Amino acid sequence: MHFRAGYLPGVAAKLRTLSQRELNRALLARQMLLERERISIPKALERMGTLQAQYAPSMYIGLWTRLDGFEREDLTRALENRRVAQGTLMRATIHLVSASDYWPIAVGIRKGRRELWLKASNRQREGMTAKRMAAAATRLGKRIAAGPMRRSEIHELLGENSIVTNGVNMWLDLVRIPPSGTWERRRADLYAAAEDWLGRSKATAAEGLELLVRRYLGAFGPAPVADIVNWIGVPPGHVVPAFERLKLRTFADDAGEELFDLPRAPLPDPDSPAPVRFLPTWDASLLVHARRTGILAEEHRSKVFSAKSPQSVGTFLVDGGVAGTWTYEKGKVKTAPFGRLDAATRRQLREETERLAELHSQR
Protein backbone atom coordinates (compact mmCIF):
# COMPACT_ATOMS: atom_id res chain seq x y z
CA MET A 1 0.00 0.00 0.00
CA HIS A 2 1.39 3.39 -0.95
CA PHE A 3 0.41 6.97 -0.16
CA ARG A 4 0.78 10.26 -1.90
CA ALA A 5 3.24 12.86 -0.66
CA GLY A 6 2.22 14.25 2.71
CA TYR A 7 0.73 10.93 3.82
CA LEU A 8 3.88 9.03 4.70
CA PRO A 9 4.85 6.96 7.75
CA GLY A 10 6.65 9.16 10.25
CA VAL A 11 4.59 12.23 9.46
CA ALA A 12 2.29 11.26 12.34
CA ALA A 13 4.92 12.43 14.83
CA LYS A 14 4.25 16.03 13.73
CA LEU A 15 0.46 15.78 13.80
CA ARG A 16 -2.07 16.60 16.48
CA THR A 17 -2.59 13.53 18.63
CA LEU A 18 -6.16 12.48 19.38
CA SER A 19 -6.76 10.57 22.59
CA GLN A 20 -8.99 7.51 22.67
CA ARG A 21 -11.66 9.58 24.40
CA GLU A 22 -11.55 12.19 21.62
CA LEU A 23 -11.94 9.42 19.05
CA ASN A 24 -14.77 7.97 21.11
CA ARG A 25 -16.70 11.22 21.18
CA ALA A 26 -16.07 11.76 17.47
CA LEU A 27 -17.59 8.37 16.72
CA LEU A 28 -20.58 8.97 18.98
CA ALA A 29 -21.26 12.39 17.43
CA ARG A 30 -21.04 11.08 13.88
CA GLN A 31 -23.22 8.09 14.70
CA MET A 32 -25.82 10.39 16.29
CA LEU A 33 -25.33 8.70 19.67
CA LEU A 34 -24.59 11.89 21.59
CA GLU A 35 -27.94 13.39 20.68
CA ARG A 36 -30.91 12.14 18.70
CA GLU A 37 -31.46 14.11 15.51
CA ARG A 38 -34.54 14.89 13.44
CA ILE A 39 -33.46 14.11 9.88
CA SER A 40 -34.78 11.84 7.15
CA ILE A 41 -34.01 8.13 7.19
CA PRO A 42 -31.98 8.25 3.92
CA LYS A 43 -29.90 11.13 5.29
CA ALA A 44 -29.38 9.28 8.56
CA LEU A 45 -28.12 6.18 6.73
CA GLU A 46 -25.64 8.29 4.79
CA ARG A 47 -24.45 9.90 8.02
CA MET A 48 -24.06 6.45 9.60
CA GLY A 49 -22.14 5.10 6.64
CA THR A 50 -24.98 2.57 5.97
CA LEU A 51 -26.57 0.20 8.52
CA GLN A 52 -25.94 -3.53 8.83
CA ALA A 53 -29.16 -5.47 8.39
CA GLN A 54 -28.59 -9.20 8.82
CA TYR A 55 -31.46 -9.20 11.34
CA ALA A 56 -34.34 -7.00 10.21
CA PRO A 57 -35.31 -5.56 13.64
CA SER A 58 -31.75 -4.26 14.01
CA MET A 59 -32.44 -1.70 11.29
CA TYR A 60 -35.39 -0.31 13.22
CA ILE A 61 -33.60 -0.23 16.58
CA GLY A 62 -30.47 1.27 15.05
CA LEU A 63 -32.50 4.15 13.64
CA TRP A 64 -34.72 4.54 16.71
CA THR A 65 -31.70 5.05 18.98
CA ARG A 66 -30.39 7.81 16.68
CA LEU A 67 -33.46 9.63 15.34
CA ASP A 68 -35.82 11.85 17.28
CA GLY A 69 -39.44 10.78 16.83
CA PHE A 70 -38.67 7.59 14.91
CA GLU A 71 -41.48 5.03 14.66
CA ARG A 72 -41.37 1.56 13.16
CA GLU A 73 -43.71 2.37 10.30
CA ASP A 74 -41.33 5.13 9.16
CA LEU A 75 -38.72 2.62 7.99
CA THR A 76 -41.22 0.14 6.56
CA ARG A 77 -42.75 2.97 4.53
CA ALA A 78 -39.31 4.13 3.34
CA LEU A 79 -38.58 0.58 2.12
CA GLU A 80 -41.95 0.37 0.35
CA ASN A 81 -41.45 3.79 -1.25
CA ARG A 82 -37.95 2.78 -2.41
CA ARG A 83 -36.25 5.70 -0.64
CA VAL A 84 -33.97 3.13 1.02
CA ALA A 85 -32.88 -0.35 -0.03
CA GLN A 86 -31.46 -3.55 1.40
CA GLY A 87 -28.71 -5.31 -0.48
CA THR A 88 -25.74 -7.61 0.03
CA LEU A 89 -22.94 -5.06 -0.20
CA MET A 90 -19.74 -4.48 1.80
CA ARG A 91 -18.08 -7.62 3.12
CA ALA A 92 -20.86 -9.71 1.49
CA THR A 93 -23.15 -8.55 4.31
CA ILE A 94 -26.71 -7.23 4.10
CA HIS A 95 -26.77 -3.44 4.47
CA LEU A 96 -29.55 -0.86 4.51
CA VAL A 97 -28.61 2.18 2.41
CA SER A 98 -30.25 5.26 0.94
CA ALA A 99 -31.55 4.70 -2.57
CA SER A 100 -29.10 7.27 -3.92
CA ASP A 101 -26.14 5.50 -2.30
CA TYR A 102 -27.04 2.01 -3.49
CA TRP A 103 -25.64 2.15 -7.02
CA PRO A 104 -22.36 3.99 -6.28
CA ILE A 105 -21.64 1.47 -3.53
CA ALA A 106 -22.65 -1.58 -5.57
CA VAL A 107 -20.64 -0.49 -8.61
CA GLY A 108 -17.66 0.62 -6.52
CA ILE A 109 -17.17 -2.72 -4.81
CA ARG A 110 -18.27 -4.97 -7.69
CA LYS A 111 -14.88 -5.90 -9.13
CA GLY A 112 -13.14 -6.32 -5.79
CA ARG A 113 -15.93 -8.48 -4.38
CA ARG A 114 -15.79 -10.81 -7.35
CA GLU A 115 -12.03 -11.13 -7.06
CA LEU A 116 -12.19 -12.07 -3.39
CA TRP A 117 -15.11 -14.44 -3.90
CA LEU A 118 -13.36 -16.34 -6.68
CA LYS A 119 -10.13 -16.57 -4.68
CA ALA A 120 -11.81 -18.18 -1.69
CA SER A 121 -10.30 -21.64 -1.17
CA ASN A 122 -13.47 -23.61 -1.81
CA ARG A 123 -14.38 -21.88 -5.07
CA GLN A 124 -11.84 -23.66 -7.25
CA ARG A 125 -12.58 -26.91 -5.50
CA GLU A 126 -16.25 -26.47 -6.39
CA GLY A 127 -15.40 -25.53 -9.98
CA MET A 128 -16.56 -21.94 -9.62
CA THR A 129 -15.38 -19.58 -12.35
CA ALA A 130 -16.32 -16.07 -13.43
CA LYS A 131 -17.78 -17.53 -16.64
CA ARG A 132 -19.96 -19.98 -14.74
CA MET A 133 -21.23 -17.29 -12.37
CA ALA A 134 -21.92 -14.85 -15.22
CA ALA A 135 -23.99 -17.54 -16.97
CA ALA A 136 -26.00 -18.13 -13.79
CA ALA A 137 -26.56 -14.37 -13.46
CA THR A 138 -27.80 -14.16 -17.06
CA ARG A 139 -30.23 -17.01 -16.46
CA LEU A 140 -31.53 -15.41 -13.28
CA GLY A 141 -31.69 -11.94 -14.85
CA LYS A 142 -34.05 -13.10 -17.57
CA ARG A 143 -36.41 -14.70 -15.05
CA ILE A 144 -36.39 -12.04 -12.34
CA ALA A 145 -37.16 -9.34 -14.92
CA ALA A 146 -40.70 -10.75 -14.86
CA GLY A 147 -41.08 -10.02 -11.15
CA PRO A 148 -39.64 -10.60 -7.66
CA MET A 149 -38.45 -14.05 -6.66
CA ARG A 150 -37.98 -15.82 -3.36
CA ARG A 151 -34.64 -17.36 -2.49
CA SER A 152 -36.10 -20.85 -2.84
CA GLU A 153 -37.24 -20.01 -6.38
CA ILE A 154 -33.79 -18.66 -7.28
CA HIS A 155 -32.19 -21.82 -5.97
CA GLU A 156 -34.59 -23.98 -7.94
CA LEU A 157 -34.04 -21.97 -11.14
CA LEU A 158 -30.26 -22.12 -11.02
CA GLY A 159 -30.29 -25.83 -10.27
CA GLU A 160 -26.88 -25.51 -8.65
CA ASN A 161 -25.55 -25.81 -5.13
CA SER A 162 -26.01 -23.12 -2.47
CA ILE A 163 -22.63 -21.54 -3.28
CA VAL A 164 -24.00 -20.40 -6.64
CA THR A 165 -27.24 -19.15 -5.07
CA ASN A 166 -25.27 -17.19 -2.46
CA GLY A 167 -22.73 -15.82 -4.92
CA VAL A 168 -24.87 -14.93 -7.93
CA ASN A 169 -25.68 -11.49 -6.48
CA MET A 170 -22.07 -10.50 -7.15
CA TRP A 171 -22.77 -10.86 -10.88
CA LEU A 172 -26.36 -9.62 -10.83
CA ASP A 173 -27.28 -6.76 -8.51
CA LEU A 174 -30.23 -7.79 -6.36
CA VAL A 175 -32.12 -5.98 -3.61
CA ARG A 176 -34.25 -7.51 -0.89
CA ILE A 177 -37.71 -6.00 -1.02
CA PRO A 178 -40.72 -5.64 1.28
CA PRO A 179 -42.79 -7.09 2.73
CA SER A 180 -39.85 -9.39 3.54
CA GLY A 181 -36.95 -7.98 5.53
CA THR A 182 -39.19 -5.80 7.69
CA TRP A 183 -40.10 -5.85 11.37
CA GLU A 184 -43.30 -7.73 10.58
CA ARG A 185 -41.73 -10.25 8.14
CA ARG A 186 -38.16 -10.56 9.28
CA ARG A 187 -36.78 -13.08 6.83
CA ALA A 188 -35.36 -11.06 3.90
CA ASP A 189 -35.86 -13.72 1.23
CA LEU A 190 -37.75 -11.82 -1.49
CA TYR A 191 -35.54 -10.38 -4.23
CA ALA A 192 -35.85 -8.00 -7.16
CA ALA A 193 -33.30 -6.90 -9.73
CA ALA A 194 -31.83 -3.60 -8.53
CA GLU A 195 -32.32 -2.06 -11.98
CA ASP A 196 -36.04 -2.83 -11.84
CA TRP A 197 -36.50 -1.69 -8.25
CA LEU A 198 -34.26 1.42 -8.19
CA GLY A 199 -33.66 2.26 -11.84
CA ARG A 200 -30.47 1.92 -13.85
CA SER A 201 -27.08 2.94 -12.51
CA LYS A 202 -25.16 5.97 -13.74
CA ALA A 203 -22.34 5.53 -11.22
CA THR A 204 -18.73 4.63 -12.00
CA ALA A 205 -16.49 2.44 -9.87
CA ALA A 206 -14.21 5.39 -9.11
CA GLU A 207 -17.13 7.50 -7.92
CA GLY A 208 -18.43 4.65 -5.81
CA LEU A 209 -15.12 4.02 -4.05
CA GLU A 210 -14.62 7.71 -3.36
CA LEU A 211 -18.11 7.85 -1.89
CA LEU A 212 -17.35 4.85 0.32
CA VAL A 213 -14.18 6.47 1.67
CA ARG A 214 -16.12 9.65 2.43
CA ARG A 215 -18.96 7.70 4.01
CA TYR A 216 -16.56 5.78 6.22
CA LEU A 217 -14.67 8.82 7.46
CA GLY A 218 -17.88 10.80 7.90
CA ALA A 219 -19.33 8.01 10.03
CA PHE A 220 -16.32 6.50 11.82
CA GLY A 221 -13.34 8.83 11.35
CA PRO A 222 -10.69 9.90 12.00
CA ALA A 223 -9.19 6.55 10.99
CA PRO A 224 -6.21 4.90 9.27
CA VAL A 225 -6.47 3.61 5.71
CA ALA A 226 -6.45 0.00 6.92
CA ASP A 227 -9.73 0.54 8.78
CA ILE A 228 -11.35 2.01 5.68
CA VAL A 229 -10.23 -0.99 3.62
CA ASN A 230 -11.43 -3.40 6.32
CA TRP A 231 -14.88 -1.82 6.35
CA ILE A 232 -15.29 -1.69 2.56
CA GLY A 233 -14.11 -5.28 2.26
CA VAL A 234 -12.27 -5.24 -1.09
CA PRO A 235 -8.53 -5.53 -1.81
CA PRO A 236 -6.50 -2.43 -0.78
CA GLY A 237 -5.47 -1.80 -4.38
CA HIS A 238 -9.06 -0.88 -5.19
CA VAL A 239 -9.45 1.57 -2.29
CA VAL A 240 -6.12 3.42 -2.12
CA PRO A 241 -6.46 5.27 -5.48
CA ALA A 242 -9.86 6.60 -4.37
CA PHE A 243 -8.42 7.58 -1.00
CA GLU A 244 -5.51 9.40 -2.64
CA ARG A 245 -7.83 11.51 -4.78
CA LEU A 246 -9.49 13.07 -1.74
CA LYS A 247 -8.35 16.13 0.17
CA LEU A 248 -8.14 15.02 3.78
CA ARG A 249 -6.83 16.32 7.09
CA THR A 250 -4.53 14.21 9.24
CA PHE A 251 -4.09 13.39 12.90
CA ALA A 252 -2.35 10.74 14.98
CA ASP A 253 -3.60 8.42 17.67
CA ASP A 254 -1.94 7.65 21.01
CA ALA A 255 0.17 4.95 19.37
CA GLY A 256 1.47 7.36 16.73
CA GLU A 257 -0.52 5.89 13.85
CA GLU A 258 -1.61 8.37 11.21
CA LEU A 259 -5.34 9.01 11.00
CA PHE A 260 -7.28 10.64 8.16
CA ASP A 261 -10.48 12.63 8.24
CA LEU A 262 -12.81 14.78 6.19
CA PRO A 263 -11.98 18.49 6.35
CA ARG A 264 -14.99 19.63 8.37
CA ALA A 265 -16.08 16.49 10.18
CA PRO A 266 -17.00 17.04 13.86
CA LEU A 267 -14.49 16.55 16.67
CA PRO A 268 -16.48 17.31 19.82
CA ASP A 269 -15.05 18.13 23.22
CA PRO A 270 -13.83 14.87 24.82
CA ASP A 271 -15.76 15.84 27.96
CA SER A 272 -19.05 15.98 26.06
CA PRO A 273 -21.66 14.01 28.05
CA ALA A 274 -22.69 10.74 26.42
CA PRO A 275 -26.19 9.53 27.32
CA VAL A 276 -27.35 5.97 27.75
CA ARG A 277 -28.09 4.48 24.36
CA PHE A 278 -29.27 1.04 23.24
CA LEU A 279 -27.64 -0.61 20.22
CA PRO A 280 -29.00 -3.51 18.16
CA THR A 281 -27.19 -6.68 17.16
CA TRP A 282 -24.29 -6.14 14.76
CA ASP A 283 -24.20 -2.36 15.17
CA ALA A 284 -21.24 -1.29 13.03
CA SER A 285 -19.85 1.02 15.71
CA LEU A 286 -18.84 -2.10 17.70
CA LEU A 287 -17.05 -3.93 14.87
CA VAL A 288 -13.31 -4.41 14.52
CA HIS A 289 -12.72 -1.33 12.37
CA ALA A 290 -13.84 0.93 15.25
CA ARG A 291 -11.74 -0.68 17.99
CA ARG A 292 -9.51 2.34 18.52
CA THR A 293 -12.47 4.38 19.79
CA GLY A 294 -12.86 2.25 22.92
CA ILE A 295 -16.62 1.97 22.50
CA LEU A 296 -16.34 -1.78 23.14
CA ALA A 297 -13.63 -2.62 25.68
CA GLU A 298 -11.65 -5.72 24.75
CA GLU A 299 -12.54 -7.33 28.08
CA HIS A 300 -16.20 -7.31 27.00
CA ARG A 301 -15.83 -8.23 23.32
CA SER A 302 -16.36 -11.96 23.85
CA LYS A 303 -19.61 -11.19 25.69
CA VAL A 304 -20.96 -9.46 22.59
CA PHE A 305 -19.43 -11.40 19.69
CA SER A 306 -19.02 -15.16 19.98
CA ALA A 307 -18.20 -17.91 17.53
CA LYS A 308 -20.85 -19.99 19.30
CA SER A 309 -23.64 -17.58 18.31
CA PRO A 310 -24.63 -16.59 14.75
CA GLN A 311 -25.52 -13.11 15.97
CA SER A 312 -24.03 -10.56 18.30
CA VAL A 313 -26.22 -9.42 21.18
CA GLY A 314 -28.01 -6.17 21.89
CA THR A 315 -25.92 -3.81 24.01
CA PHE A 316 -26.30 -0.52 25.83
CA LEU A 317 -23.82 2.34 26.20
CA VAL A 318 -22.92 4.27 29.33
CA ASP A 319 -20.57 7.25 28.96
CA GLY A 320 -19.69 6.15 25.45
CA GLY A 321 -18.80 2.54 26.20
CA VAL A 322 -20.65 -0.78 26.16
CA ALA A 323 -21.77 -1.37 29.75
CA GLY A 324 -24.09 -4.34 29.36
CA THR A 325 -26.46 -6.32 27.19
CA TRP A 326 -30.21 -6.35 26.71
CA THR A 327 -32.97 -8.66 25.55
CA TYR A 328 -36.68 -8.25 24.87
CA GLU A 329 -38.80 -10.85 26.59
CA LYS A 330 -42.53 -11.03 27.30
CA GLY A 331 -43.18 -7.37 26.56
CA LYS A 332 -40.24 -6.06 28.57
CA VAL A 333 -36.65 -5.04 27.87
CA LYS A 334 -34.33 -6.75 30.31
CA THR A 335 -30.81 -5.43 30.89
CA ALA A 336 -27.69 -7.20 32.18
CA PRO A 337 -25.02 -4.65 33.22
CA PHE A 338 -21.39 -5.72 33.23
CA GLY A 339 -20.80 -3.85 36.49
CA ARG A 340 -22.32 -1.56 39.10
CA LEU A 341 -24.15 1.52 37.78
CA ASP A 342 -24.72 4.72 39.74
CA ALA A 343 -28.21 6.02 40.53
CA ALA A 344 -28.28 8.62 37.74
CA THR A 345 -27.25 6.04 35.15
CA ARG A 346 -29.84 3.55 36.40
CA ARG A 347 -32.50 6.21 36.00
CA GLN A 348 -31.42 6.96 32.41
CA LEU A 349 -31.31 3.24 31.70
CA ARG A 350 -34.89 2.77 32.95
CA GLU A 351 -36.13 5.64 30.78
CA GLU A 352 -34.47 4.26 27.65
CA THR A 353 -35.67 0.75 28.51
CA GLU A 354 -39.27 1.98 28.61
CA ARG A 355 -38.87 3.77 25.28
CA LEU A 356 -37.38 0.68 23.64
CA ALA A 357 -40.22 -1.47 24.98
CA GLU A 358 -42.65 1.01 23.42
CA LEU A 359 -40.92 0.61 20.04
CA HIS A 360 -41.40 -3.16 20.29
CA SER A 361 -45.09 -2.77 21.12
CA GLN A 362 -45.97 -0.42 18.24
CA ARG A 363 -48.59 -1.72 15.79
Salt bridges, closest charged atoms under 4 A:
GLU22 OE2 - ARG16 NH2 3.13
GLU37 OE2 - ARG47 NH2 2.83
GLU46 OE1 - ARG215 NH2 3.72
ASP68 OD2 - ARG38 NH2 3.31
GLU73 OE2 - ARG77 NH2 3.34
ASP74 OD1 - ARG77 NH1 3.72
ASP101 OD2 - ARG215 NE 2.67
GLU115 OE1 - HIS238 NE2 3.21
GLU160 OE1 - ARG132 NH2 2.53
GLU160 OE2 - ARG139 NH2 3.77
ASP173 OD2 - ARG110 NH2 2.62
GLU184 OE2 - ARG72 NH2 3.80
ASP189 OD1 - ARG150 NH1 3.04
ASP189 OD2 - ARG187 NE 3.87
GLU195 OE1 - ARG200 NE 3.89
GLU210 OE1 - ARG214 NH1 3.98
GLU210 OE2 - ARG245 NE 2.46
ASP227 OD2 - ARG292 NE 3.12
GLU244 OE1 - HIS2 NE2 3.54
ASP253 OD2 - ARG292 NH1 2.73
GLU257 OE1 - ARG292 NH1 3.61
ASP261 OD2 - ARG30 NH2 2.75
ASP261 OD2 - ARG249 NH2 3.21
ASP283 OD1 - ARG66 NH2 3.15
GLU298 OE2 - ARG291 NE 3.22
GLU298 OE1 - ARG301 NE 3.43
ASP319 OD1 - ARG21 NH2 3.55
ASP319 OD1 - ARG25 NH2 2.56
GLU329 OE1 - LYS334 NZ 3.40
GLU352 OE1 - ARG36 NH2 2.85
GLU352 OE1 - ARG277 NH1 3.99
GLU352 OE2 - ARG355 NH1 3.58
